[in-house]
Amino acid sequence: MSQTSIELQPQQSDHSEPRPEPESRLQPPPQLQLTEQPQSSHQLQEQNPLQPGEPQLLNTERQEKSAWVTPQRLFGLLLVLFIGIAILGLVYYLHHILHTGSGNIAANVTPCVSAACQWAAARLSMSTDPFAQPCDYFVSICGSKGLKSKGRQRSHGIPGHSQNPIERLAETDKQNKSEHRRLGEDTTLSRKTLLLQYLRGILETNQSSSSSAVQKTKDFYHSCLDTRSLEAAGAEPFLRLIQKLGGWAVSGQWNRTDFNYTLGLLMREYETFPFFNLYVGKDPNEAASNRTKRYIQIDQPDLLIPIEWNSNTQKSRAKTETLRPFLASCQSYLAFLGSPPSMRMLHVGTFISLSSELAVAASPLQYRLSKGQLYQRMTIRDLQSQAPAIDWLGCLEAAFHPLSLTEDDHVLLHNLPYIIQMSRIINKWLHKSEMSNSGTLHTFMVLNLLHTLMPAMDFRFSETARNFSLALGNIEEEVPRWKRCILETERGFDSVLAHLLSETTSRRETEEIVENVFFAFISKIMDLRWKDQNSFQRFIDKVYSSPPRLLSSKEISNEDDLDLLFSEVTVSSSGFFSNYLQLLSLWQKRRSKLLATQTEDADILSVAPSLVSNGLLFPMGMFVPPLFHPTYPKAMNYGAVGFLVAKDIFHLFLPEIYSHSPTMRAVGECVWTHYLKATEKAGQVRATILPTARQEEVWLQYSALQVALQAYHQSLSQNPADTSVSGLHHTQLFFRSFSQVSCDTDPDGESMPLDASFLIPVMCSQTGLCSTSPQCSLKTQQDKSQAC
């Protein structure tokens, strides 16, 4: 048994490499950055660095001056103190809890009677009790004979946020590897869906707010839900918008507006980029110098016409088999917009012809990466000379209004050959005498604008787009309207939603969970065997340089600031089309702000932590019901969100751990061996050797469960009081909560070769850990030395 007395360590062979001594050559951990106000050096000296509810703030200047006096000695004291507290917590747990019987509420355990706990009790009553299941139950995931789809949700792009092509390539690869899970599914709720449901409850509450920004946010959301008004308006709002742009040749009324003027207007006012895309982001070539400067990045557009890549000719082309349904969908759009039947074929034909020419110039991201075409730096002046059809300075100043740009400013290009060819194609169409009255380029831009505004159009347009997608072989799942509206609201009013979310999130309890889990994670890392001292030192330095934190109140705007920020935004409770135009304007302001301030707002719909420059950032979206509530018993919170926090931390550091520590292989094989033995009566043939990725996931989730339980014991040692739900408390409630979250909301389930709930019998096989023995007991199948 380990020093902490709760972790199950794998049996070490006589030939295993020695684990480095934790005290040797180690620097002490910086204090957790979970408070919002700096503390003096005197305060830091007086505070216990492991005291819950009083998180620390790293005082870098003090560190540099004192060099921590004697780092090894101080770190040793911190580690001994943490282990001592954990042992005291476990002693309390064993003495006061395990002696209360098999899961009945002890006299000193108070039932939780809050509304949140009553709801949690109802959910718990409908879930399977893993303690009452035979070993055969764990043959299938969560008791189902078919694997439940637990694929990750596709990200919902936020205009203005950095859209690095390499990051997009990696995200695409992840999406291709994960199963597509329908958004409307209720039986298995992802973390993102839980957050969306929680935000829905906030936006649909009848409680009035004195903040005008909050009221505008709610009005925008409700106008999105009002499909009756949307259908009644029909295409008329879009037709009025076309008239503002000077009309178009499709209707026979076009003022022959200047090409570059119209293009700049679409980029500035309507977030539409027909001929090229714009991003804001850093140059990875400057990463070594730690520069934070962001640049305008220019990429090929997302063409409406489906294209394919021919690896033999190294060229793209429009997909021939999709031209007929694409033609039909375009004709339908023109019909909805009142185009005379005699004019439709002409304009659709020229639109497809122009689209096909642009498609040939495009190329897939992987090809451009291999050819070194990403992040090509040049000045706006040089770009103008190579692609003269576009007024680059004028269009970029329009897109980033009110910022002032010069021809000497640098931009980054991700497909210069496309940009050059695109300029030639535009010049050709501008000077086609036989097409002088058809306005092909203008029609091309208007149809791209229609695509941008499709979420605010009536049912006919969205249904046509859906039918075209089905014709391409895409599997389109029906997404509830409220989910679409939450996502659209977040894209414009994310700062307001962050404020509303912070008001309903209990910082003290969440900070305590994050702090305790992080220290338990460090304790777990100390117990691993490492290949060599240097790799261990490098890894532990990286961990200590990434203290966990939540978004501080300084990073979340208050109501007065929000009211000022949205003072110029006018929102109607019934006109979603006009509201959507306001949303596009907000996107443009966000993009300009990102370039001007060199800062990036946090994505409030994120439900997993990320490594940022100043630590490990945990989003508030992780801490929502049913995963967390401040009135829940601590056992429930640690069993659910505590486990997810631990698992996410392990995932962030997994590559370094796996490459330098042999422990995970031994533990993964140990758990898998017990699983095979326990379920062999089911007669299902399974691989006896796990692939590396699944072996990693078994070790990771098993270790995360250990860490979460250790963090819970740490919390009990600091404050022994806890409540109960459904007659369950402490460890049994902790494991029930874990079992429920692993079945309902775990996005990594497809990587697990076994039901995650089977980890409960494995952990309970340790003598005295569980007051109630699971029906699938492993005690008879192993001795103490075989504990994983």
C-alpha positions in Angstrom: 0.0 0.0 0.0 1.2 3.5 -0.8 2.1 6.2 1.7 -1.3 7.8 1.3 -2.9 4.5 2.4 -5.6 4.6 -0.2 -3.9 4.1 -3.6 -3.7 0.6 -5.0 -0.2 0.1 -6.4 0.7 -2.6 -9.0 2.9 -5.3 -7.8 6.5 -4.5 -8.7 8.8 -7.1 -10.0 12.3 -7.5 -8.8 13.6 -6.3 -12.1 11.6 -3.1 -12.1 13.5 0.1 -12.3 13.7 2.1 -9.1 11.4 5.0 -8.7 13.2 8.3 -8.2 13.1 9.7 -4.7 10.6 12.6 -4.7 12.7 14.8 -2.6 15.8 14.6 -4.8 16.4 17.6 -7.0 12.8 18.8 -6.9 11.5 22.3 -6.7 8.5 23.1 -4.6 5.1 23.5 -6.2 4.0 27.1 -6.8 0.9 28.1 -4.9 -2.5 27.5 -6.7 -3.8 30.6 -8.4 -7.4 30.3 -7.3 -7.8 33.6 -5.4 -8.5 36.9 -7.1 -6.6 39.3 -4.8 -2.8 39.1 -4.4 -1.5 38.4 -0.9 1.5 39.7 0.8 4.6 37.7 1.5 3.8 37.8 5.2 0.4 36.3 4.5 1.8 33.6 2.4 4.2 32.6 5.1 1.5 32.4 7.7 -1.0 30.4 5.6 -1.0 26.6 5.3 -0.5 26.0 1.5 -2.9 23.1 1.6 -5.7 24.7 3.6 -9.0 24.4 1.7 -11.1 27.4 0.9 -8.1 29.6 1.2 -6.3 29.0 -2.2 -3.0 30.7 -2.7 -1.6 33.1 -5.3 1.9 32.6 -6.6 4.2 35.5 -5.6 6.8 35.2 -8.2 8.9 38.1 -7.0 9.2 36.6 -3.5 10.2 33.3 -5.1 13.0 34.9 -7.0 14.3 36.9 -4.1 14.4 34.0 -1.6 14.8 31.1 -4.0 12.5 29.3 -1.5 15.4 29.2 1.0 16.0 25.4 0.9 13.7 24.0 -1.9 14.1 20.4 -1.1 13.4 20.8 2.6 10.4 23.0 2.1 8.9 20.7 -0.5 9.5 17.7 1.7 7.6 19.5 4.5 4.7 20.3 2.2 4.6 16.7 1.0 4.7 15.3 4.5 2.0 17.7 5.6 -0.3 16.7 2.7 0.3 13.0 3.3 -0.3 13.5 7.1 -3.6 15.2 6.5 -4.7 12.5 4.0 -3.8 9.8 6.6 -5.8 11.6 9.3 -8.8 11.8 6.9 -8.5 8.1 6.2 -8.3 7.3 9.8 -11.5 9.3 10.4 -13.1 7.6 7.5 -12.3 4.1 8.7 -13.3 4.8 12.3 -16.5 6.8 11.9 -17.8 5.5 8.6 -16.9 1.9 7.9 -18.3 0.9 11.2 -21.8 2.2 10.4 -22.8 -0.8 8.4 -23.6 -1.5 4.8 -24.7 1.7 3.4 -27.4 2.8 5.9 -27.4 6.4 7.0 -25.4 6.8 10.2 -26.8 8.9 13.0 -24.3 11.7 12.4 -25.1 11.9 8.6 -27.8 14.4 7.7 -29.9 13.7 4.6 -29.7 16.5 2.0 -33.2 17.9 1.4 -32.4 20.7 -1.1 -34.3 20.8 -4.4 -31.1 19.9 -6.2 -30.6 16.8 -4.0 -34.2 15.7 -4.5 -33.6 15.9 -8.2 -30.3 14.0 -7.9 -32.1 11.3 -5.8 -34.6 10.8 -8.5 -31.9 10.4 -11.1 -30.0 8.0 -8.8 -33.1 5.9 -8.3 -33.3 5.4 -12.1 -29.6 4.4 -12.5 -28.2 0.9 -12.0 -26.5 0.1 -8.7 -23.1 -1.3 -9.6 -22.8 -2.9 -6.2 -25.8 -5.1 -6.8 -24.7 -6.4 -10.2 -22.9 -9.8 -10.9 -19.7 -9.8 -12.8 -21.4 -10.7 -16.1 -23.2 -7.3 -16.0 -19.9 -5.6 -16.8 -19.4 -7.5 -20.0 -21.3 -4.8 -21.9 -21.0 -1.1 -21.4 -23.4 0.2 -18.7 -25.4 -3.1 -19.0 -26.2 -2.6 -22.6 -25.4 -5.3 -25.2 -24.4 -2.6 -27.7 -21.9 0.1 -27.1 -23.4 3.4 -26.4 -22.2 6.1 -28.7 -20.2 8.7 -26.7 -18.5 10.6 -29.5 -17.3 14.2 -28.8 -19.5 17.0 -30.0 -18.4 19.0 -32.9 -17.0 22.4 -31.9 -19.1 25.4 -32.6 -16.7 28.0 -34.1 -16.7 31.4 -32.5 -15.9 34.2 -34.9 -12.9 36.2 -33.7 -11.2 33.3 -31.9 -8.0 32.0 -33.3 -8.6 29.4 -36.0 -5.1 27.9 -36.5 -5.1 25.7 -39.6 -3.0 23.1 -37.8 -5.5 23.1 -34.9 -8.4 22.7 -37.4 -6.6 19.8 -39.0 -6.1 18.1 -35.6 -9.8 18.7 -34.7 -10.9 17.2 -38.0 -8.9 14.1 -37.3 -10.4 13.8 -33.9 -13.9 14.2 -35.2 -13.3 11.5 -37.9 -12.1 9.1 -35.2 -15.1 9.6 -32.9 -18.6 8.5 -33.6 -21.2 11.1 -34.4 -23.7 11.3 -31.6 -27.0 12.9 -32.1 -27.4 16.2 -30.2 -31.0 15.4 -29.3 -30.3 12.2 -27.5 -31.5 12.2 -23.9 -30.3 8.8 -22.7 -26.7 9.7 -22.9 -25.9 13.3 -22.1 -22.5 14.7 -22.9 -21.0 17.4 -20.7 -21.6 20.0 -23.4 -25.3 19.0 -23.6 -25.6 19.3 -19.8 -24.1 22.8 -20.0 -26.5 23.8 -22.8 -29.5 22.5 -20.7 -28.3 24.5 -17.7 -27.9 27.7 -19.8 -31.4 27.0 -21.2 -32.8 27.1 -17.7 -31.1 30.4 -17.0 -32.3 32.0 -20.2 -35.9 30.7 -19.9 -36.4 31.8 -16.3 -39.1 34.4 -15.8 -36.9 36.3 -13.3 -36.4 39.8 -14.5 -33.0 41.5 -14.5 -32.0 45.1 -14.0 -29.2 44.6 -16.6 -30.1 45.7 -20.1 -27.4 43.4 -21.5 -28.9 40.4 -19.7 -32.4 41.3 -21.0 -31.1 41.7 -24.6 -29.5 38.3 -24.3 -32.7 36.7 -23.2 -34.7 38.6 -25.9 -32.3 37.3 -28.6 -32.7 33.8 -27.4 -36.5 34.0 -27.3 -36.7 35.6 -30.8 -34.7 32.6 -32.1 -37.3 30.3 -30.6 -40.1 32.2 -32.2 -40.3 30.2 -35.5 -43.9 31.4 -36.1 -42.7 35.0 -36.7 -39.8 33.7 -38.8 -42.2 31.8 -41.1 -44.6 34.7 -41.3 -41.8 37.0 -42.5 -40.7 34.6 -45.2 -38.0 35.8 -47.6 -39.0 39.5 -47.3 -36.3 40.5 -44.8 -33.6 39.1 -47.0 -35.0 40.8 -50.2 -34.9 44.1 -48.4 -31.3 43.5 -47.5 -30.5 42.8 -51.2 -32.0 46.2 -52.1 -29.7 47.8 -49.6 -26.8 46.2 -51.4 -27.9 47.7 -54.7 -30.2 44.9 -55.8 -29.1 42.0 -58.0 -29.4 40.9 -61.6 -31.5 37.9 -60.7 -34.5 40.2 -60.1 -33.6 42.4 -63.1 -32.9 45.3 -60.7 -29.2 45.9 -60.1 -27.4 49.2 -59.7 -24.1 47.7 -60.9 -22.4 48.4 -57.5 -18.6 48.3 -57.3 -17.2 44.9 -56.8 -14.7 45.8 -54.0 -17.2 48.1 -52.3 -19.7 45.3 -52.0 -17.1 42.8 -50.9 -15.9 45.1 -48.2 -19.4 45.7 -47.0 -20.2 42.0 -46.8 -17.0 41.5 -44.7 -17.7 44.4 -42.4 -21.4 44.2 -41.8 -22.4 40.7 -42.5 -19.5 38.4 -41.7 -19.5 37.0 -45.2 -16.3 36.0 -47.1 -17.2 34.7 -50.5 -13.7 34.5 -52.1 -11.3 34.0 -49.1 -11.5 33.4 -45.3 -10.0 35.6 -42.6 -8.7 34.5 -39.3 -6.8 36.1 -36.4 -4.0 34.1 -34.8 -0.3 33.8 -33.9 2.5 32.8 -36.1 3.8 29.4 -34.9 7.2 30.3 -36.3 7.5 32.9 -33.5 6.6 30.4 -30.8 10.3 30.0 -29.8 10.5 33.7 -29.0 7.4 33.6 -26.9 5.8 36.4 -28.9 2.1 37.0 -28.4 1.5 39.1 -31.5 -1.5 38.1 -33.6 -1.8 38.5 -37.3 -4.5 38.7 -39.9 -4.5 35.3 -41.6 -5.9 34.7 -45.1 -7.1 31.3 -46.3 -9.1 29.8 -49.1 -12.9 30.1 -48.6 -15.4 27.4 -47.7 -17.0 27.1 -51.1 -20.7 26.2 -51.3 -20.1 23.8 -54.2 -18.9 20.3 -53.1 -15.3 19.6 -54.3 -13.0 16.7 -54.3 -9.3 16.2 -54.5 -7.7 14.2 -57.2 -4.4 12.8 -55.8 -3.2 11.8 -59.3 -3.5 15.2 -60.9 -2.9 17.1 -57.6 -6.0 19.2 -58.4 -9.4 19.8 -56.9 -12.6 19.8 -58.9 -16.3 20.1 -58.3 -17.8 16.7 -57.5 -19.6 15.6 -60.7 -22.2 13.4 -59.0 -23.3 16.3 -56.8 -23.8 18.9 -59.5 -27.4 17.9 -60.2 -28.6 18.2 -56.6 -26.5 21.3 -56.1 -28.2 22.8 -59.2 -31.6 21.9 -57.9 -31.0 23.5 -54.5 -29.7 26.7 -56.0 -32.8 26.9 -58.3 -35.0 26.4 -55.2 -33.3 29.3 -53.4 -33.9 31.6 -56.4 -37.5 30.5 -56.6 -38.0 31.3 -52.8 -36.5 34.7 -53.5 -39.0 35.5 -56.3 -36.8 35.0 -59.3 -38.7 34.5 -62.6 -38.4 30.9 -63.9 -36.8 32.1 -67.2 -33.9 33.7 -65.3 -33.1 31.0 -62.8 -31.1 28.7 -65.1 -28.9 31.5 -66.5 -27.9 32.8 -63.1 -27.5 29.3 -61.5 -25.4 28.2 -64.4 -23.0 31.1 -64.2 -22.8 30.7 -60.4 -21.8 27.0 -60.7 -19.3 27.9 -63.5 -17.6 30.5 -61.3 -17.7 28.2 -58.3 -16.1 25.4 -60.3 -13.2 27.6 -61.4 -12.5 28.6 -57.8 -12.7 24.9 -56.7 -9.9 24.0 -59.1 -7.6 26.5 -57.4 -8.4 25.2 -53.9 -6.5 22.3 -52.2 -6.9 20.3 -49.0 -5.1 21.4 -45.8 -3.0 18.3 -45.6 -1.6 18.9 -49.1 -0.8 22.6 -48.3 0.9 21.5 -45.1 3.1 19.1 -47.0 4.0 21.8 -49.5 4.9 24.4 -46.9 2.1 26.7 -48.0 0.9 27.6 -44.5 1.8 30.7 -42.6 3.5 32.4 -45.6 4.3 36.0 -44.4 4.0 39.0 -46.7 3.1 42.7 -46.5 -0.3 43.9 -47.7 1.6 45.8 -50.4 3.2 42.6 -51.7 -0.1 40.8 -51.6 -1.7 43.6 -53.6 0.9 43.2 -56.3 0.4 39.4 -56.6 -3.5 39.5 -56.4 -4.5 42.9 -57.8 -8.2 42.1 -58.3 -8.9 42.6 -54.6 -8.5 45.9 -52.9 -6.7 44.3 -50.0 -6.1 47.3 -47.8 -9.6 48.5 -48.2 -11.2 45.1 -47.6 -9.1 44.3 -44.6 -9.7 47.7 -43.0 -13.5 47.1 -43.6 -13.2 43.6 -41.9 -11.3 45.0 -39.0 -13.0 48.4 -38.6 -12.2 50.7 -36.8 -8.6 49.6 -36.7 -6.2 51.4 -39.0 -4.0 49.3 -41.3 -1.1 50.1 -43.6 0.4 48.5 -46.7 3.5 47.6 -44.6 1.5 45.5 -42.2 2.2 41.8 -42.4 -0.4 39.1 -43.0 -0.1 35.3 -43.1 -1.4 33.3 -46.1 -2.4 29.7 -46.1 -2.7 29.2 -49.8 -1.0 31.8 -51.9 -1.4 29.9 -55.2 -5.2 29.9 -54.6 -5.2 33.7 -53.8 -3.3 34.4 -57.0 -5.5 32.3 -59.2 -8.6 33.6 -57.5 -7.5 37.2 -58.5 -7.1 36.1 -62.1 -10.6 34.4 -62.1 -12.2 37.6 -60.7 -10.5 39.8 -63.3 -11.7 37.5 -66.1 -15.3 37.6 -64.9 -15.2 41.4 -64.4 -14.2 41.9 -68.0 -16.4 39.4 -69.7 -18.3 41.5 -72.1 -21.0 38.9 -72.8 -21.6 38.7 -69.0 -21.7 42.4 -68.4 -25.4 42.4 -67.5 -25.5 39.1 -65.6 -23.6 40.4 -62.5 -22.2 36.9 -61.9 -19.7 38.1 -59.2 -22.4 40.1 -57.4 -24.8 37.2 -57.5 -22.0 34.9 -56.2 -21.6 37.2 -53.2 -25.3 37.5 -52.6 -25.8 33.7 -52.5 -22.9 33.4 -50.1 -24.6 36.0 -47.9 -27.8 33.9 -48.0 -25.7 31.0 -46.8 -24.5 33.1 -43.8 -28.0 34.1 -42.9 -29.5 30.7 -43.4 -30.1 30.2 -39.6 -32.4 33.3 -39.7 -34.4 32.3 -42.8 -37.7 30.5 -42.9 -38.2 26.7 -42.9 -38.1 26.4 -46.8 -34.4 27.4 -46.9 -33.2 25.2 -44.1 -35.2 22.3 -45.4 -33.6 22.7 -48.9 -30.1 22.9 -47.4 -30.9 19.7 -45.3 -32.1 17.8 -48.4 -29.0 18.8 -50.3 -26.8 17.5 -47.4 -28.7 14.2 -47.4 -28.2 13.9 -51.2 -24.5 14.2 -50.5 -24.7 11.2 -48.2 -24.4 13.1 -45.0 -26.3 11.9 -41.9 -28.3 14.8 -40.7 -29.8 14.5 -37.2 -32.6 16.7 -36.0 -31.2 19.2 -33.5 -33.8 20.7 -31.1 -34.4 24.3 -31.8 -33.5 25.4 -28.3 -30.0 23.9 -28.7 -29.5 25.8 -31.9 -30.7 29.0 -30.2 -28.4 28.5 -27.2 -25.4 28.1 -29.6 -26.3 31.2 -31.6 -26.8 33.2 -28.4 -23.4 32.2 -27.1 -21.7 33.3 -30.3 -22.8 36.9 -29.8 -23.5 37.2 -26.1 -20.9 34.9 -24.6 -19.7 37.5 -22.1 -23.2 37.9 -20.8 -23.6 34.1 -20.4 -20.2 33.9 -18.6 -21.5 36.5 -16.2 -24.8 34.6 -15.6 -22.9 31.3 -15.2 -20.6 32.8 -12.7 -23.5 34.1 -10.6 -24.9 30.6 -10.3 -21.5 28.8 -9.7 -20.2 28.4 -6.2 -16.5 29.4 -6.3 -15.6 28.2 -2.9 -16.7 24.6 -3.4 -15.4 24.4 -7.0 -12.0 25.8 -5.9 -11.8 23.3 -3.1 -12.5 20.4 -5.5 -9.9 21.5 -8.0 -7.3 22.2 -5.4 -7.7 18.8 -3.6 -7.8 16.9 -6.9 -4.7 18.6 -8.1 -2.7 17.8 -5.0 -3.9 14.2 -5.0 -2.8 14.1 -8.7 0.7 15.2 -7.6 0.7 12.6 -4.9 -0.2 9.9 -7.4 2.6 11.1 -9.8 5.1 10.8 -6.9 4.1 7.1 -6.5 4.8 6.2 -10.1 8.0 4.5 -11.2 9.9 6.5 -13.7 12.6 5.4 -16.2 15.1 8.0 -15.1 15.5 10.9 -12.8 15.8 13.6 -15.5 12.5 12.7 -17.2 10.8 12.8 -13.8 12.3 16.1 -13.0 11.2 17.7 -16.3 7.7 16.4 -15.9 7.2 17.5 -12.3 8.6 20.9 -13.2 6.0 21.2 -15.9 3.2 20.2 -13.5 4.3 22.7 -10.9 4.5 25.4 -13.6 0.8 24.8 -14.4 -1.2 25.6 -11.3 -4.9 25.2 -11.7 -7.3 28.1 -11.6 -10.8 29.2 -12.4 -11.8 32.3 -14.3 -11.4 35.1 -11.9 -14.1 37.8 -11.4 -11.7 40.3 -13.1 -11.9 38.2 -16.2 -15.8 38.2 -16.1 -17.5 41.5 -16.9 -20.0 42.9 -14.4 -23.4 44.1 -15.3 -22.4 47.7 -15.7 -19.6 46.9 -18.1 -21.9 44.5 -20.0 -24.6 47.2 -20.3 -22.0 49.6 -21.8 -20.6 47.0 -24.1 -24.0 46.2 -25.6 -25.5 49.7 -25.4 -25.5 50.1 -29.2 -27.1 46.7 -29.8 -30.9 46.8 -30.4 -32.7 43.5 -29.9 -36.3 42.8 -30.8 -38.2 40.0 -29.0 -39.8 38.9 -32.2 -37.7 39.8 -35.2 -34.9 37.2 -35.3 -33.6 38.2 -38.8 -32.8 41.7 -37.6 -31.4 40.4 -34.4 -29.2 38.0 -36.4 -27.8 41.0 -38.3 -26.9 42.5 -34.9 -25.1 39.2 -34.1 -23.0 39.4 -37.2 -22.0 42.9 -36.2 -20.9 41.6 -32.8 -18.7 39.0 -34.5 -16.9 41.7 -36.5 -16.2 43.7 -33.3 -14.9 40.6 -31.6 -12.5 39.9 -34.5 -11.2 43.5 -34.4 -10.8 43.3 -30.6 -8.8 40.1 -30.9 -6.4 41.7 -33.3 -6.1 45.0 -31.4 -5.8 43.7 -27.8 -3.8 40.5 -28.5 -6.0 38.8 -25.9 -8.5 36.0 -26.5 -11.7 35.5 -24.5 -12.3 32.2 -22.9 -14.8 29.9 -24.6 -17.6 29.7 -22.0 -19.0 26.6 -23.6 -15.8 24.7 -23.0 -16.3 21.8 -20.6 -12.7 20.6 -20.2 -9.6 22.3 -18.8 -6.8 23.6 -21.0 -3.2 24.4 -20.5 -2.7 28.2 -20.9 0.3 30.4 -20.4 -0.4 31.1 -16.7 -1.6 27.7 -15.6 -4.3 25.1 -15.9 -7.6 26.8 -16.7 -10.8 25.1 -15.6 -14.0 26.4 -17.2 -17.0 27.1 -15.2 -19.0 25.0 -17.6 -17.7 21.9 -15.9 -19.4 22.6 -12.7 -23.1 22.4 -13.5 -25.9 20.0 -12.4 -26.1 17.0 -12.4 -22.3 16.8 -12.2 -22.0 19.4 -9.4 -24.1 21.4 -7.1 -23.0 23.3 -3.9 -25.7 21.6 -1.9 -24.9 18.0 -3.0 -23.1 15.8 -0.6 -19.3 16.1 -1.1 -19.3 12.4 -2.0 -21.5 13.1 -5.0 -19.5 16.1 -6.2 -16.2 14.3 -5.9 -17.5 11.1 -7.4 -18.8 12.9 -10.5 -17.0 16.2 -11.3 -14.0 15.3 -9.1 -13.4 12.2 -11.2 -13.8 14.3 -14.4 -11.4 16.9 -13.2 -8.8 14.2 -12.3 -9.3 12.4 -15.7 -9.0 15.7 -17.6 -5.7 16.5 -15.8 -4.4 13.0 -16.6 -5.3 13.4 -20.3 -3.5 16.7 -20.5 -0.3 15.2 -19.2 -0.7 11.6 -20.6 2.0 11.7 -23.3 4.8 12.5 -20.9 3.6 10.0 -18.3 3.2 7.2 -20.8 6.6 7.7 -22.5 8.6 7.9 -19.2 6.7 5.7 -16.7 6.2 1.9 -17.0 3.7 1.9 -14.2 0.6 2.5 -16.5 1.3 -0.6 -18.5 1.4 -2.8 -15.4 -1.7 -1.3 -13.9 -3.6 -1.4 -17.1 -2.7 -5.1 -17.6 -3.6 -5.8 -14.0 -7.1 -4.3 -14.3 -7.7 -6.0 -17.6 -6.6 -9.4 -16.2 -9.1 -9.1 -13.4 -11.8 -8.1 -15.9 -11.2 -11.2 -18.0 -11.2 -13.5 -15.0 -14.3 -11.9 -13.5 -16.4 -12.1 -16.7 -15.1 -15.3 -18.3 -18.4 -17.1 -17.4 -20.2 -14.8 -19.9 -18.4 -16.7 -22.7 -17.7 -13.6 -24.8 -14.4 -13.9 -26.7 -12.2 -10.8 -26.1 -8.7 -9.9 -26.9 -6.3 -11.0 -24.1 -3.8 -8.2 -25.0 -5.0 -4.6 -25.1 -3.9 -2.1 -27.8 -1.8 0.7 -26.4 -4.5 3.4 -26.6 -7.0 1.3 -24.6 -4.4 0.2 -22.1 -3.7 3.9 -21.5 -7.3 4.7 -21.0 -7.8 1.8 -18.5 -4.9 3.1 -16.4 -5.9 6.7 -16.8 -9.5 6.2 -15.6 -8.5 3.8 -12.8 -5.9 6.4 -11.6 -8.3 9.2 -11.9 -10.8 7.4 -9.8 -8.1 6.8 -7.2 -7.2 10.4 -7.2 -10.8 11.6 -6.9 -11.3 9.3 -3.9 -8.1 10.5 -2.3 -9.2 14.1 -2.8 -12.6 13.3 -1.2 -10.8 11.8 1.8 -8.7 14.9 2.0 -11.9 17.0 2.0 -13.3 14.9 4.8 -10.2 15.4 6.9 -10.6 19.1 6.6 -14.3 19.1 7.3 -15.8 15.6 8.4 -19.4 16.7 7.9 -21.1 15.4 4.9 -24.7 14.7 3.9 -26.5 11.7 2.2 -28.8 11.1 -0.7 -31.2 8.2 -1.2 -29.9 6.6 2.0 -26.4 6.5 0.6 -23.4 8.4 1.9 -19.6 8.6 1.8 -17.7 6.0 -0.2 -20.8 4.1 -1.5 -22.4 7.4 -2.7 -19.0 8.4 -4.2 -18.9 5.2 -6.3 -22.6 5.4 -7.3 -22.0 9.0 -8.5 -19.0 7.9 -10.4 -20.8 5.0 -12.0 -23.6 7.3 -13.1 -21.4 9.9 -14.7 -19.2 7.3 -16.4 -22.4 6.0 -18.1 -24.2 9.2 -18.8 -21.7 11.9 -19.6 -18.3 10.4 -20.2 -17.0 11.5 -23.6 -14.1 9.0 -23.6 -16.2 5.9 -23.3 -15.3 4.6 -26.8 -11.6 4.3 -25.6 -12.5 2.0 -22.7 -12.6 -1.7 -23.5 -14.6 -2.4 -20.4 -17.4 -0.8 -18.4 -15.8 1.9 -16.3 -18.0 0.8 -13.4 -16.0 -2.4 -13.2 -13.3 -0.2 -11.6 -15.4 -0.2 -8.5 -15.1 -3.9 -7.7 -11.3 -3.6 -8.5 -10.9 -0.8 -5.9 -13.2 -2.4 -3.4 -11.1 -5.5 -3.4 -8.7 -3.6 -1.2 -9.5 -4.7 2.3 -11.7 -2.2 4.2 -12.1 0.4 1.5 -15.8 -0.2 0.8 -18.3 -0.7 3.6 -20.5 -2.7 1.2 -18.9 -5.3 -0.9 -20.0 -5.4 -4.5 -21.8 -8.6 -5.7 -19.0 -8.9 -8.2 -16.4 -9.5 -5.6 -12.8 -9.9 -6.6 -11.6 -10.8 -3.1 -11.8 -14.5 -3.7 -10.0 -14.2 -6.9 -6.9 -12.4 -5.7 -4.8 -11.9 -2.6 -3.6 -8.6 -1.2 -0.4 -8.7 -3.2 -2.3 -8.8 -6.4 -4.1 -5.5 -5.9 -3.7 -3.2 -8.9 
